[in-house]
Amino acid sequence: MKTTIKTISGLEILDSRGNPTVRVYVELNDGTKATASVPSGASTGQNEANELRDGDKRYGGKGVLNAVANVNGAIANALIGKNATEQKDIDYTMIELDGTENKSKLGANAILGVSMAVAKAAAKSRNIPLYEYLGGTNSVRLPVPCMNILNGGEHADNSVDFQEFMLVPHGAPSFKEGLRYVTETFHVLKGILKKKGLATSVGDEGGFAPNCASNEAAIELILEAVEKAGYKPGVDLSIAIDSAANSISPNLDNNYDLAWSGKGKMSTQDLINLSEEWLKKYPIILWEDPLSEGDWEGFAQFTKRFGKELEVVGDDIFVTNTKYIAKGIAQGTANSALIKLNQIGTVTESIEAVRMCREAGWRYFLSHRSGETEDTFLADFAVAMDGGHLKTGSACRGERIAKYNRLLEIEHELKGRSEYRWK
């Protein structure tokens, strides 16, 4: 059979933070070759699939030679001879081979690299784009790019408590124009920061990381840039926030410490009240991880209070795992789940998480990681999943721009058939 897997091999490469990660090469019997590179997160949930690291002296213990050895050995032995177009069979064969709850034996980085590379090879062998292979011929919806424009928390060394402030060009007529809206505003913001004597260095995902007087000051700087760029806040561009509340909750419970900005200790109710003030004052349309992964009750309170006007996204609390998403649906914890391929470890399980959200009437928000590569799998996956929005970093850093440029290519390939809408 032409699409039978002939060879699988792995290689240790570096991600955007200079840390080792896994690249996988797959060749099919028909000569088709494909590669995939695995991202890595900094702000992670406790229940994420396990990223296998060597723990020795190389790269400060972060080497991935054991994961690569698992690709070249156990995984290759189990998958060579299988049909690459049988994605679910490929992925569940690796899950069963690993045999652990969190993929700690073979490593989620090893498993995901193979999962992605096999999907790419199958699409390439059929001579169709990856987004069409994964999502079908009706995959024509380009995501609204929720661009990380200002960083704080774990992604920057500054005085801002919350991890990401994003701009959402929901008022644009197309992906191409939406990307232009946020990119222009990004460059205007740089000029404003420079004029105010604030740092224009960037964080892991390309957003600026200035020492702002307060968290509110960060939002106000962004809105100033929106207006100076010639756009209307709340009409053309709105704000999305990722609190990454695990990073401000020392025990991952209902106690918080906004130490970076100097606000100090806060309760769940304090944070909810602060959020209400911001929602009245600023055009915020999405809020990710407003509470910690251990604060299920607080998360549900937040959603009950703001869920009708706001997309409330669970990231660390759900970790792209249907077990936790199902619990969230039952308890009304959120109304959207973040989807990160490496958080669960296979393409199939990521698709299953999306399907669960759809069936519950939830939204789902496709996402990169802070440690990325130039691989553009995520761009095609976002179109295939028809989720309507994506975050993949700012308007700088090549590993982020690669995804945006791939989406521009897809929009061009669709020749006027593409769709672009927030909901």
DAMODA-V293253 format. One record per backbone hydrogen bond with DSSP energy under -0.5 kcal/mol. NH is the residue of the N-H (numbers start at 1). CO is the residue of the C=O. If there is no record, write none. Layout:
BEGIN
nh:NH co:CO
nh:NH co:CO
END
This chain:
BEGIN
nh:4 co:1
nh:5 co:82
nh:6 co:27
nh:7 co:27
nh:9 co:25
nh:11 co:23
nh:13 co:11
nh:13 co:21
nh:15 co:19
nh:16 co:372
nh:18 co:15
nh:21 co:13
nh:23 co:11
nh:24 co:36
nh:25 co:9
nh:26 co:34
nh:27 co:7
nh:28 co:32
nh:29 co:4
nh:30 co:2
nh:31 co:28
nh:34 co:26
nh:36 co:24
nh:38 co:22
nh:40 co:371
nh:44 co:42
nh:48 co:45
nh:49 co:343
nh:50 co:102
nh:52 co:50
nh:54 co:63
nh:55 co:61
nh:60 co:57
nh:61 co:58
nh:62 co:59
nh:63 co:58
nh:68 co:64
nh:69 co:65
nh:70 co:66
nh:71 co:67
nh:72 co:68
nh:73 co:69
nh:75 co:70
nh:76 co:71
nh:77 co:73
nh:78 co:74
nh:79 co:75
nh:80 co:76
nh:81 co:5
nh:82 co:79
nh:84 co:3
nh:84 co:82
nh:86 co:83
nh:87 co:85
nh:90 co:86
nh:91 co:87
nh:92 co:88
nh:93 co:89
nh:94 co:90
nh:95 co:91
nh:96 co:92
nh:97 co:93
nh:98 co:94
nh:99 co:95
nh:103 co:100
nh:107 co:103
nh:108 co:50
nh:111 co:107
nh:112 co:108
nh:113 co:109
nh:114 co:110
nh:115 co:111
nh:116 co:112
nh:117 co:113
nh:118 co:114
nh:119 co:115
nh:120 co:116
nh:121 co:117
nh:122 co:118
nh:123 co:119
nh:124 co:120
nh:125 co:121
nh:126 co:122
nh:127 co:124
nh:128 co:123
nh:133 co:129
nh:134 co:130
nh:135 co:131
nh:136 co:132
nh:139 co:136
nh:140 co:138
nh:142 co:140
nh:142 co:419
nh:144 co:388
nh:145 co:143
nh:146 co:144
nh:146 co:390
nh:147 co:145
nh:147 co:167
nh:149 co:147
nh:149 co:165
nh:150 co:165
nh:151 co:208
nh:152 co:163
nh:153 co:160
nh:155 co:152
nh:156 co:153
nh:158 co:156
nh:161 co:159
nh:163 co:242
nh:164 co:242
nh:165 co:150
nh:166 co:164
nh:166 co:240
nh:167 co:147
nh:168 co:238
nh:169 co:145
nh:169 co:167
nh:170 co:168
nh:171 co:236
nh:172 co:169
nh:178 co:174
nh:179 co:175
nh:180 co:176
nh:181 co:177
nh:182 co:178
nh:183 co:179
nh:184 co:180
nh:185 co:181
nh:186 co:182
nh:187 co:183
nh:188 co:184
nh:189 co:185
nh:190 co:186
nh:191 co:187
nh:192 co:188
nh:193 co:189
nh:194 co:190
nh:195 co:191
nh:196 co:192
nh:197 co:194
nh:198 co:193
nh:203 co:207
nh:204 co:155
nh:206 co:203
nh:208 co:149
nh:209 co:201
nh:212 co:210
nh:218 co:214
nh:219 co:215
nh:220 co:216
nh:221 co:217
nh:222 co:218
nh:223 co:219
nh:224 co:220
nh:225 co:221
nh:226 co:222
nh:227 co:223
nh:228 co:224
nh:229 co:225
nh:230 co:227
nh:231 co:226
nh:233 co:231
nh:234 co:237
nh:235 co:232
nh:236 co:232
nh:237 co:232
nh:238 co:168
nh:239 co:283
nh:240 co:166
nh:241 co:286
nh:242 co:164
nh:243 co:241
nh:243 co:288
nh:244 co:288
nh:245 co:289
nh:247 co:244
nh:248 co:245
nh:249 co:246
nh:250 co:248
nh:252 co:249
nh:256 co:266
nh:257 co:248
nh:258 co:264
nh:259 co:257
nh:262 co:258
nh:263 co:258
nh:264 co:258
nh:266 co:256
nh:268 co:254
nh:271 co:267
nh:272 co:268
nh:273 co:269
nh:274 co:270
nh:275 co:271
nh:276 co:272
nh:277 co:273
nh:278 co:274
nh:279 co:275
nh:280 co:276
nh:281 co:277
nh:282 co:278
nh:284 co:282
nh:285 co:239
nh:286 co:239
nh:287 co:311
nh:288 co:241
nh:289 co:313
nh:295 co:292
nh:296 co:294
nh:299 co:295
nh:300 co:296
nh:301 co:297
nh:302 co:298
nh:303 co:299
nh:304 co:300
nh:305 co:301
nh:306 co:302
nh:307 co:303
nh:309 co:306
nh:310 co:306
nh:311 co:285
nh:312 co:310
nh:313 co:287
nh:313 co:311
nh:314 co:336
nh:315 co:313
nh:318 co:315
nh:319 co:315
nh:321 co:318
nh:322 co:320
nh:324 co:321
nh:325 co:321
nh:326 co:322
nh:327 co:323
nh:328 co:324
nh:329 co:325
nh:330 co:326
nh:331 co:327
nh:332 co:328
nh:332 co:329
nh:333 co:328
nh:335 co:312
nh:336 co:312
nh:337 co:363
nh:338 co:314
nh:339 co:365
nh:340 co:338
nh:343 co:340
nh:344 co:340
nh:344 co:341
nh:345 co:341
nh:350 co:346
nh:351 co:347
nh:352 co:348
nh:353 co:349
nh:354 co:350
nh:355 co:351
nh:356 co:352
nh:357 co:353
nh:358 co:354
nh:359 co:355
nh:360 co:356
nh:361 co:357
nh:361 co:358
nh:362 co:357
nh:363 co:335
nh:365 co:337
nh:366 co:364
nh:366 co:389
nh:367 co:339
nh:368 co:391
nh:371 co:40
nh:372 co:370
nh:379 co:376
nh:380 co:376
nh:381 co:377
nh:382 co:378
nh:383 co:379
nh:384 co:380
nh:385 co:381
nh:386 co:382
nh:386 co:383
nh:387 co:382
nh:390 co:144
nh:391 co:366
nh:394 co:205
nh:400 co:397
nh:401 co:397
nh:402 co:398
nh:403 co:400
nh:404 co:400
nh:405 co:401
nh:406 co:402
nh:407 co:403
nh:408 co:404
nh:409 co:405
nh:410 co:406
nh:411 co:407
nh:412 co:408
nh:413 co:409
nh:414 co:410
nh:415 co:412
nh:416 co:411
nh:417 co:414
nh:419 co:140
nh:421 co:142
END
